[in-house]
Amino acid sequence: MANVRPLYLVPLTFAALTACTSDPVANDEAGDTQNTTSGTDTTGGTVPTTSLPGTTSDTGDTTGEPPTLDTYKFAGGCYALRSGDQYLAAGDPTTFAFAADKAGAARFTMRAADLGTYLFYDQDGGYLVADDGPLVRQTVLESDVTRIDDAYVSGAEWTLETSLADWTQYQLRNRRNDRLLGAGALADDGLPVTFEPAEGCKPYPELSLDATGQIARTMFDDGDLYGIVDTHSHIHSNYAFGGGGLFHGGAYHRLGVEHALPDCSISHGDMGRKDFFGYIFDNSGNEEADLASLLPDLVAKQLAEDNHATAGWPEFTEWPDGPRRSTHQTQYWMWLQRAYLAGLRLVVQHATTNAIICDFMIGEGIQASRYGCDDMTAVDRIIDETYAMERYIDAQAGGPGLGWFRVVHTPAEAREVIAGGKLAVILGIETSNLFDCRISPLAGDPACDEAYVEAQLDHYYDLGVRAVFPVHKYDNKFSPGDGDRAFIELGNFANSGHWSNFTLECPDPQVGGFDSGNVNFGGLNMPRDVYDSPAPNDNSNFPGAPLTTTTKYLGQILEPALEGPYCQNASLTPLGEHMIGQMMARGMIIEVDHLPQWSYVRAYELLQAASYPASGSHGRNNGGLLYELGGVSAGGFGTCRGDAPGTTVQGFKDKIQLIMDNGGYPAEGFGFDLNGFAGARRPRFGDGACPTPQADPVTYPFNSFAGDIEFTPPVVGNRELDFNTEGLTHIGLLPELIEDARRDAVDEADLEPLFRSAEGYIRMWELAEARAAALGR
């Protein structure tokens, strides 16, 4: 057991997340995990107001400015809506009106869609909706997801305001049309409404947490933070690739789980036959794919055979499945919450996308988009959605700052959040055409000079971004891409118009990375002497005619692979070196693991000259030099157990020793890369899972490493999950991953460096800021 001290403050409740406060059975099913006041009014008393000026006379007249009423405290509560002596009720199965007495009132679960904005879900599963004026009752809602329409706003969302007619009551503004709730329809002047506590509400549809207890430990006795870091995460990949569903499923949705995790046939087609990218990646991964055999399917715009079952909420027949299904959500907010309860305390949330993958699917008419395919369009949206998710979780908890998910901008903020028992989230960017700085500019692209790059760094720093990859997969103005030489490498050719640029003239010794090894598309490889010379091929028509553009080069694509220790034939550009220097000047976290070999070598020369740390969130450490500089890497545990105890954690222990041998802080966290087309931990049990028979499966219940949370078998809707035979299906099975390793560890102390990894990451960040101050700007 880790030696830690108890937390003196428990910050929030989860009691009202999935049920009415008046329904104790529903509360038990939800799985309370922490106990404080959520702000939900269950007393029937007057809703408190702020001290803003304004009074209401005995006759109802108002003077001065209206007070601001508490609009947050109703989250998850069970209420009837009264205006005067009339209550809102269903007049028939399809309408609502204020026309009932108390006995006939509809009883609503008030489910927060955002801070101060609610869905009203009645006792029979109907929603209060106003699209065109009348108050209607709907049992099924449409959304931006079901319509694949980014501009769509549901008429089921209502924002609470102080009533202008009676300052002690509320008025409800419909978010879709910006009009107010009237007696039986929308109106310019809203009815004053009181929310009266009720009983017998229907629990709002939601997944279960499958965990109970209170977070009680946040520090070690020596004062270091207690908690795990995930150095590489992609929570909102559903907003990548044009946002149309190439990657399916959201980490949250304003309308709830039914719209966050619906049936994926919306975009993947019947039995997943339009999920080409998932089909190729799940079957070949980073290996060579038989692309020629797919040409007839691409022309037909769907696969000739079934790919996967599509059912989402509540059946989840075949997904989530982190090890096997790359294009489906694995970080829904309640799954992330379960991981947080197991000790996850710091997440680096990278906005990622790929314009070429998006252009191919959209340009061929296989899938739809909600907005443009440009990389930075998706990056901006993902940053916005991360803050929106923070608000959403706050809203469920009862108000601003009460949620467990906190975006942080400084190491000091991260320390405060983690010490307070919450999850700190750092914003990052991992994309190919960073800042729209393509190696082969398109019409309308910016002039990517030093001044522009500095302005972009300032802009994204102001948005809260702290971690940045200078390059990802494809060539850009800063560096050659590291590629992967499998089918994704075709995208680099489409993106740049340049032939592949691999060579056998590599660093000696080689320093690893994704540009190391065979070149699968040998016919495309024609190394060039000048990295940023004009492109010999014009692929500018690719977005509108991707297949036609690509098949012009089918002969070269189908040529055999080149075998040997190849690497990229170029290094960081002067502009790339300038950007790294400017990131140092701002104390930003430099992500080095997608730099190809020559760029990687040059980047370390710059880091050493400045005594500046870096993040190796894909696991590279440059022979320990990363740790000498104060940087951090990411690792994990082995899957299969051997004859001797501790085999699954031996590699982790060896890495900790390497860190200490190079003067680093003895800790390392994960770099799961979930939702990032990287796979997930596979199971130990099952046919062919491991080369030797496995024993000691995870059983329930079990306690967290800190001993403060009890975990029960994980469930997604109507599907029970089995970590032993399915592996890490989603981030919420982190408790099982730790428990599995814990049972194999020789000593509990073997795992303690994992729970010091948030401390280690923040120390790296603090060093970066200290070096920035010393270097000056």
NULOTI-365570 format. One record per residue (C-alpha): residue in one letter; x, y, z. Coordinates in steps of 0.001 Angstrom, whole numbers, padded with zeros to 6 digits, always signed. Example, Ala and Ser with C-alpha at 12.3 -4.5 7.8 and 13.67 -1.06 7.14 Angstrom:
! residues 2
A+012300-004500+007800
S+013670-001060+007140
//
This chain:
! residues 777
M+000000+000000+000000
A+001331+003438-000918
N+002294+005624+002020
V+000008+008632+001647
R-001860+011067+003829
P-005616+011704+003823
L-007208+014578+001981
Y-008915+017151+004174
L-011397+018307+001513
V-013684+016189-000658
P-014831+018484-003447
L-018035+017189-005012
T-020882+014734-005151
F-021845+012328-007862
A-025186+011533-006222
A-027330+013454-008682
L-025596+012548-011918
T-028002+009868-013078
A-031173+010046-010985
C-033684+012302-009274
T-032682+013255-005761
S-035959+011889-004454
D-035304+008386-005807
P-032969+006546-003387
V-032992+003364-005436
A-031851+005208-008504
N-029155+006923-006447
D-027842+003569-005264
E-027638+002343-008835
A-025696+005417-009857
G-022867+004580-007497
D-022115+007609-005298
T-018402+008235-004977
Q-018021+011472-003028
N-020179+013294-000534
T-020638+017047-000438
T-023469+019418-001281
S-024287+019543-004981
G-026519+022582-004637
T-029719+020757-005575
D-032741+022275-003838
T-034616+019495-002035
T-036094+021585+000764
G-038805+023456-001117
G-037523+026723+000345
T-036859+029976-001460
V-034020+029777-003959
P-031211+032019-002684
T-030256+035118-004621
T-027063+037080-004911
S-026563+040483-003318
L-027088+042371-006559
P-029395+045389-006170
G-033114+045058-006798
T-036218+044450-004721
T-039709+043104-005179
S-042574+044962-003513
D-045641+043379-001911
T-047598+044081-005082
G-045020+042417-007316
D-043550+045641-008688
T-039789+045601-009225
T-037274+048387-008907
G-033582+048612-009721
E-031672+045758-011314
P-032952+042157-011057
P-030925+039848-008814
T-029085+036867-010257
L-030761+033702-009035
D-028917+030432-008556
T-029373+028573-011830
Y-027034+025667-011069
K-028476+023958-008034
F-031243+022002-009762
A-028932+019594-011601
G-030205+016025-011291
G-033154+017017-009116
C-036823+016035-009409
Y-039212+018987-009829
A-042664+020119-010921
L-042940+023468-012758
R-045508+025901-011333
S-046565+029289-012649
G-049150+030990-010432
D-051561+028217-009429
Q-051071+026189-012614
Y-048611+023350-013155
L-046987+022200-016363
A-048393+018868-017530
A-048843+016798-020655
G-052222+017625-022141
D-051916+014583-024393
P-048953+012352-025345
T-047526+015041-027644
T-048051+018416-025919
F-047347+020296-022672
A-049179+023265-021123
F-049635+025019-017770
A-053118+023659-017158
A-052962+021187-014268
D-053193+021195-010500
K-050365+019867-008357
A-051675+016318-008414
G-051614+016271-012211
A-048267+018009-012667
A-045553+016462-014761
R-042512+015463-012721
F-039256+016372-014397
T-035685+015278-013891
M-033704+018439-014579
R-030664+017185-016440
A-027960+019804-016934
A-026934+020315-020558
D-024512+023092-019588
L-024114+025469-016678
G-027584+026912-016046
T-029132+025083-019020
Y-031377+022040-018601
L-033304+019267-020261
F-036705+018540-018720
Y-037295+014776-018746
D-040678+013681-017437
Q-041716+010651-015402
D-042656+008721-018543
G-039549+009511-020570
G-040774+012542-022527
Y-038904+015808-023107
L-040224+019358-022945
V-039441+020714-026437
A-040194+023857-028401
D-038946+024011-031967
D-041413+026285-033730
G-043534+027750-030945
P-045860+025173-029339
L-044685+023248-026291
V-044428+019667-027454
R-043570+016409-025786
Q-041048+014207-027566
T-039658+010850-026463
V-036871+010868-029054
L-034691+013903-029739
E-032733+014879-032792
S-029308+016427-032406
D-026294+017710-034282
V-025036+014107-034180
T-028108+012396-035593
R-028426+015050-038308
I-024664+015425-038892
D-025372+019156-038800
D-023084+021338-036728
A-025559+024219-036673
Y-028427+022196-035201
V-029525+023163-031678
S-032118+021095-029867
G-035370+022700-028828
A-035185+020587-025654
E-032569+022873-024060
W-033794+025573-021655
T-031646+028216-019965
L-032744+029533-016559
E-032956+033293-015976
T-034365+035591-013350
S-037981+036308-014249
L-038507+039903-015290
A-042086+039663-014033
D-041229+038335-010560
W-037638+038485-009375
T-038132+035650-006903
Q-038935+033259-009737
Y-037385+032091-012981
Q-038112+032336-016672
L-036978+029725-019177
R-035311+030704-022442
N-035262+028160-025243
R-031734+027766-026580
R-032824+026854-030102
N-034862+029999-030823
D-033986+032422-027995
R-037631+032840-026967
L-039250+032335-023576
L-041497+029669-022089
G-045162+030684-022142
A-048354+028976-020992
G-048542+026581-023938
A-046070+027960-026422
L-043004+030166-026738
A-043604+033835-026008
D-041839+037178-026018
D-042698+037648-022336
G-041976+034554-020289
L-044084+033112-017498
P-042557+033327-014015
V-041833+029760-012914
T-041083+028094-009590
F-039453+024655-009374
E-041184+022655-006682
P-039456+019513-005386
A-041317+016387-006457
E-041099+012624-006212
G-041332+009759-008665
C-039079+011081-011421
K-037577+008813-014049
P-033761+008571-013883
Y-032139+010265-016835
P-030436+007777-019214
E-026791+007431-018246
L-024029+004872-017891
S-023128+003500-014478
L-019899+004347-012684
D-019349+000923-011093
A-017325+002394-008244
T-018065+003591-004708
G-016106+005468-002088
Q-014485+008819-001502
I-011147+010103-002777
A-009151+010492+000408
R-005500+010521-000668
T-003786+013085-002833
M-000268+013407-001389
F+002603+011204-000295
D+004045+011745+003158
D+007079+013485+001642
G+004775+016142+000153
D+004813+014885-003446
L+001550+014610-005323
Y-000205+011257-005467
G-001501+010356-008894
I-000933+008985-012373
V-000348+010965-015569
D-001608+009995-019004
T+000904+011918-021084
H-000862+011354-024393
S-004631+011446-024733
H-007189+012303-027419
I-010497+012718-025629
H-012366+014492-028450
S-011364+012673-031629
N-015021+012753-032718
Y-014425+016425-033560
A-011475+015499-035801
F-011678+014526-039483
G-014419+017035-040249
G-016490+016037-037223
G-018878+013916-039268
G-018330+010603-037563
L-015307+009002-039219
F-014354+008630-035577
H-017610+007810-033830
G-018797+008723-030364
G-018336+011696-028059
A-016775+011985-024644
Y-019972+013824-023686
H-023004+015363-025336
R-025295+018114-024091
L-028292+015791-024590
G-026645+012852-022811
V-025345+009389-023548
E-027957+008594-026208
H-026409+011281-028394
A-022814+010899-027247
L-022686+007165-027979
P-025471+006304-030446
D-025528+003580-033082
C-022569+004266-035373
S-024446+003386-038562
I-025102+007149-038763
S-021653+007496-040298
H-020197+003973-040493
G-023144+002569-042444
D-024970-000719-042072
M-022692-003217-040260
G-019874-000673-040433
R-019470-001016-044203
K-018575+002669-044651
D-015876+002565-041979
F-013019+002122-044457
F-010390+003707-042268
G-011311+001582-039287
Y-011411-001536-041435
I-007927-000937-042843
F-006342+000135-039577
D-007958-002546-037427
N-006834-005267-039827
S-003381-004038-040796
G-002423-001418-038228
N+001007-000070-039163
E+001657-003004-041482
E+001230-003061-045259
A-002427-003168-046298
D-003781-004814-049447
L-005076-001566-050875
A-005538-002875-054417
S-008175-005329-053254
L-010177-002435-051784
L-010465-000442-055006
P-013800-002014-056079
D-015197-001311-052593
L-013983+002282-052699
V-015662+002785-056056
A-018860+001266-054618
K-018433+003503-051550
Q-018886+000679-049084
L-017135-002508-048051
A-018260-005718-049712
E-018406-007529-046376
D-019700-006708-042911
N-017153-004861-040803
H-018642-004513-037329
A-021909-004404-035421
T-022940-000772-035012
A-025197-000739-031932
G-024292+001894-029384
W-026379+002911-026353
P-027709+000844-024686
E-026586-002460-026266
F-022962-001702-027251
T-022766-005027-029055
E-019211-004705-030380
W-017835-001408-029158
P-016232+000212-027205
D-013278-002066-027834
G-009975-000279-027427
P-007782-003180-028550
R-009779-003960-031711
R-011928-000998-032825
S-009889+002132-033551
T-012710+004403-034764
H-014956+004342-031675
Q-014919+006398-028486
T-013009+004973-025512
Q-013022+008046-023214
Y-016636+008859-022424
W-016699+011175-019420
M-017975+008581-016953
W-015333+006104-018111
L-012725+008800-017605
Q-014237+009467-014176
R-013782+005815-013195
A-010120+006030-014237
Y-009741+009205-012192
L-011121+007385-009156
A-008408+004738-009666
G-005664+007350-009404
L-005510+009151-012751
R-004842+012773-011788
L-003221+014426-014825
V-004095+014125-018525
V-002409+015791-021486
Q-005282+016252-023928
H-003924+016595-027470
A-006127+017984-030213
T-005472+015758-033216
T-006818+015227-036720
N-005703+014455-040275
A-006949+016496-043217
I-006033+013889-045836
I-008028+011102-044179
C-010948+013520-043885
D-010615+014715-047498
F-010580+011159-048794
M-013731+010036-046986
I-015635+013251-047633
G-014363+013784-051168
E-015430+010285-052184
G-018880+010803-050675
I-018437+007889-048289
Q-019030+009961-045169
A-020278+013450-044363
S-018604+016332-042548
R-019846+019029-040196
Y-017139+021541-041040
G-013948+021743-043083
C-011202+019145-043120
D-008324+021563-042396
D-006251+020477-039427
M-006474+023723-037479
T-010268+023876-037915
A-010520+020638-035944
V-007837+021720-033462
D-009785+024869-032627
R-013001+022924-032211
I-011373+020320-029959
I-009923+023015-027710
D-013384+024595-027424
E-014981+021231-026661
T-012495+020485-023895
Y-013575+023632-022081
A-017217+022782-022851
M-016722+019343-021299
E-015291+020994-018190
R-018470+023102-017969
Y-020665+020057-018593
I-019080+018130-015720
D-019303+021226-013517
A-022985+021478-014399
Q-023661+017893-013287
A-021873+018628-010008
G-023942+021732-009253
G-022013+024758-010452
P-018795+026338-011731
G-015639+024797-010295
L-017423+021915-008562
G-016565+019253-011155
W-013631+016868-011020
F-012325+017765-014537
R-010194+020945-014520
V-008241+022475-017414
V-005006+023953-016016
H-002632+026517-017478
T+000300+026493-015053
P+002154+023901-012967
A+000930+025701-009854
E-002704+025287-010982
A-002061+021618-011690
R-000632+021109-008206
E-003595+022842-006612
V-006132+020824-008596
I-004500+017475-007865
A-003949+018284-004198
G-007662+019109-004080
G-008551+015624-005275
K-009447+016449-008876
L-008158+015681-012375
A-005882+018290-013997
V-006018+018546-017810
I-003283+020110-019956
L-004134+021182-023506
G-001886+020121-026379
I-001762+019882-030178
E-000672+016917-032293
T-001374+017407-035982
S+000404+017422-039326
N-000309+020838-040834
L+000413+022716-037637
F-000679+026373-037877
D-001598+025627-041548
C+002129+025588-042341
R+002102+022980-045129
I+005316+022193-046931
S+003411+022769-050181
P+001104+025718-049461
L-002416+025856-050822
A-004113+028960-052151
G-005016+031163-049209
D-002508+029614-046808
P-000607+032035-044555
A+002981+033033-045156
C+004627+030894-042511
D+007512+033097-041456
E+008988+033681-038015
A+006584+036484-037121
Y+003567+034367-038062
V+004790+031384-036034
E+005368+033586-032992
A+001874+035041-033338
Q+000377+031555-033597
L+002242+030375-030507
D+000959+033414-028622
H-002595+032796-029835
Y-002704+029173-028798
Y-000880+029887-025570
D-003637+032398-024773
L-006192+029636-025484
G-004469+027491-022858
V-002342+025212-025062
R+000912+024212-023379
A+002119+021042-025177
V+002839+020964-028928
F+004246+018463-031428
P+006200+020405-034079
V+005316+017718-036632
H+003080+014648-036857
K+003286+011991-039572
Y+003406+014320-042601
D+006002+016839-043796
N+005394+020452-042834
K+007325+023734-042789
F+009026+022798-039537
S+010294+019282-040176
P+009881+016181-042283
G+007130+013982-040959
D+007954+010714-039286
G+005267+008855-041278
D+004731+005202-040621
R+005460+003843-044119
A+002191+001860-044088
F-000961+003049-045878
I-001008+006319-043925
E+002236+007230-045696
L+000226+007611-048889
G-001329+010619-047232
N+002036+012359-046972
F+002367+012081-050752
A-001172+013426-051245
N-000628+016205-048714
S+002652+017501-050124
G+002963+016436-053769
H+006474+015233-052922
W+007721+011711-053452
S+008735+009904-050290
N+012110+011027-049006
F+013686+008077-047234
T+017393+007280-047249
L+019884+004824-045791
E+022109+007718-044666
C+020868+007795-041084
P+022241+008793-037678
D+024815+006341-036326
P+023679+004856-034089
Q+020050+005226-035138
V+017765+006848-032568
G+014551+004995-033355
G+011213+006539-034158
F+008466+005954-036677
D+010726+006669-039675
S+012982+003721-038880
G+012928+000596-041066
N+011509-000670-044337
V+009726+001576-046827
N+006543-000269-047784
F+005703+001889-050822
G+009045+001557-052532
G+007811+002955-055831
L+006971+006297-054219
N+010443+006802-052726
M+012532+009299-054669
P+014816+011123-052192
R+015401+014830-052830
D+018418+016943-051975
V+016461+020037-050901
Y+013671+019255-048451
D+011494+022300-049183
S+012027+022421-052932
P+008903+022847-055131
A+006735+019739-055249
P+007042+017783-058536
N+003424+016556-058374
D+000256+018621-058289
N-002195+016919-055924
S-004266+020030-055261
N-007379+018271-056657
F-007171+015597-053977
P-009905+017038-051691
G-012486+017002-054475
A-011372+013831-056286
P-009182+011811-053916
L-009495+008417-055569
T-008946+009762-059070
T-005922+011743-057902
T-004424+008766-056089
T-004972+006147-058784
K-002836+008187-061197
Y+000070+006796-059209
L-001251+003263-058808
G+001746+001756-060563
Q+004196+003289-058116
I+001952+002473-055164
L+001881-001225-056047
E+005654-001588-056428
P+007427-003727-053786
A+008779-002425-050507
L+012340-001294-049893
E+013995-003281-047133
G+016596-001820-044835
P+017234+000654-041994
Y+015762+003697-043731
C+015097+007151-042232
Q+013911+010541-043432
N+016415+012387-045624
A+016167+015777-043889
S+016165+017515-040520
L+014505+020452-038792
T+014142+023494-041016
P+015390+026897-039824
L+011742+027778-039167
G+011365+024581-037142
E+014379+025470-035051
H+012958+028939-034524
M+009651+027506-033341
I+011357+025216-030821
G+013304+028216-029530
Q+010097+030206-029204
M+008371+027345-027368
M+011273+027367-024915
A+010875+031113-024478
R+007250+030548-023451
G+007948+027623-021117
M+005891+025285-023299
I+006120+021505-023280
I+007992+020328-026373
E+006745+016961-027638
V+009672+015339-029466
D+008508+011804-030215
H+007093+012426-033704
L+010316+014003-034909
P+012049+011820-037504
Q+015574+010719-036703
W+017645+013614-038045
S+015182+016153-036632
Y+015238+014299-033316
V+019037+014525-033159
R+018976+018244-033964
A+016191+018943-031472
Y+018252+017382-028706
E+021196+019583-029635
L+018911+022591-029125
L+017524+021173-025863
Q+021010+020486-024497
A+022226+023954-025413
A+019344+025464-023445
S+019277+022835-020650
Y+015580+022467-021454
P+013408+019392-020775
A+011044+017668-023198
S+008239+015134-023224
G+008640+011720-024813
S+004989+010787-024612
H+005372+007882-027059
G+008117+006329-024945
R+011364+007519-026612
N+014102+008689-024237
N+017209+009010-026459
G+019259+006554-024450
G+018405+008290-021176
L+019383+011793-022351
L+015740+012848-021975
Y+015983+012171-018231
E+019323+013975-017882
L+017556+017084-019167
G+014687+016685-016686
G+012221+015329-019244
V+009621+012596-018938
S+008574+009628-021023
A+005647+007221-021016
G+005524+003490-020546
G+003289+000743-019286
F+003089-002870-018214
G+003580-006087-020100
T+000520-008139-020994
C+001423-011777-020397
R+002711-013251-017174
G+005650-015618-017163
D+006830-018319-014822
A+008332-015893-012298
P+006248-013338-010390
G+006559-009754-011551
T+007168-010333-015245
T+004482-007868-016344
V+006060-005053-014302
Q+009740-005890-014844
G+010035-003604-017854
F+008457-000791-015859
K+010953-001340-013018
D+013849-001364-015468
K+012706+001980-016899
I+012542+003519-013426
Q+016096+002363-012840
L+017192+003965-016131
I+015536+007213-015082
M+017361+007189-011747
D+020679+006264-013397
N+020338+009436-015486
G+019434+011704-012579
G+015692+011861-013209
Y+012777+011795-010805
P+011887+008094-010313
A+008427+007993-011844
E+006751+007226-015146
G+003146+007310-016245
F+001171+006043-019176
G+000853+007368-022705
F-002304+005497-023651
D-002957+007414-026894
L-006588+006290-026659
N-008760+007517-029536
G-005481+008029-031392
F-005339+004899-033567
A-002775+003310-031279
G-004693+000327-029915
A-005036-000524-026241
R-003864-003164-023792
R-005019-006589-024989
P-006293-009327-022661
R-004190-012046-021033
F-006862-014714-021282
G-008414-016301-024357
D-007233-018422-027254
G-003861-017241-028470
A-003762-014231-026153
C-000530-015328-024460
P+002055-017997-025313
T+001750-019662-021911
P-001247-020477-019689
Q-002330-017527-017543
A-003689-017545-013996
D-005075-015177-011354
P-007678-013178-013301
V-009049-009922-011897
T-012003-010598-009587
Y-014506-008317-007856
P-014839-006321-005785
F-011355-004885-005392
N-010020-001659-003957
S-007949+001077-005563
F-004208+001187-004929
A-004867+004001-002439
G-007561+001899-000741
D-010207+004610-000919
I-012431+003389-003803
E-014107+000013-004317
F-014608-001173-007890
T-017348-003512-009053
P-017690-005235-012459
P-017780-002645-015275
V-020908-002369-017403
V-021701-000332-020515
G-025455-000102-020904
N-026712-003658-021217
R-023259-005146-021831
E-020971-006507-019135
L-017249-006052-019761
D-014535-008561-018882
F-011048-007118-018645
N-009591-010609-018438
T-010849-011635-021880
E-011425-008238-023575
G-008568-006094-022297
L-008690-002320-021868
T-011941-001747-023748
H-012029+001873-022578
I-010168+004210-020190
G-012576+003269-017398
L-010862-000109-017078
L-007679+001525-015809
P-008565+000205-012322
E-008488-003333-013719
L-005176-002719-015491
I-003613-001572-012233
E-005161-004403-010257
D-003868-006948-012769
A-000326-005585-012480
R-000655-005283-008718
R-001384-008996-008398
D+001777-009771-010364
A+004060-007267-008632
V+006602-008705-006232
D+006066-005757-003899
E+003561-002884-003690
A+006558-000548-003882
D+007125-001739-007475
L+004087+000285-008540
E+004639+003384-006418
P+006575+005203-009206
L+003417+005008-011325
F+001504+006960-008687
R+004296+009539-008541
S+004110+010165-012286
A+001826+013227-012069
E+004409+014757-009716
G+007174+013868-012167
Y+005360+015455-015112
I+004655+018664-013211
R+008309+018855-012161
M+009256+018712-015848
W+006755+021494-016598
E+008075+023604-013716
L+011615+023177-015030
A+010480+024283-018491
E+008982+027456-017049
A+012104+028080-014951
R+014343+027708-017990
A+012075+030042-019966
A+012498+032671-017271
A+016268+032206-017305
L+016492+032325-021095
G+014252+035385-021405
R+012151+036319-024439
//
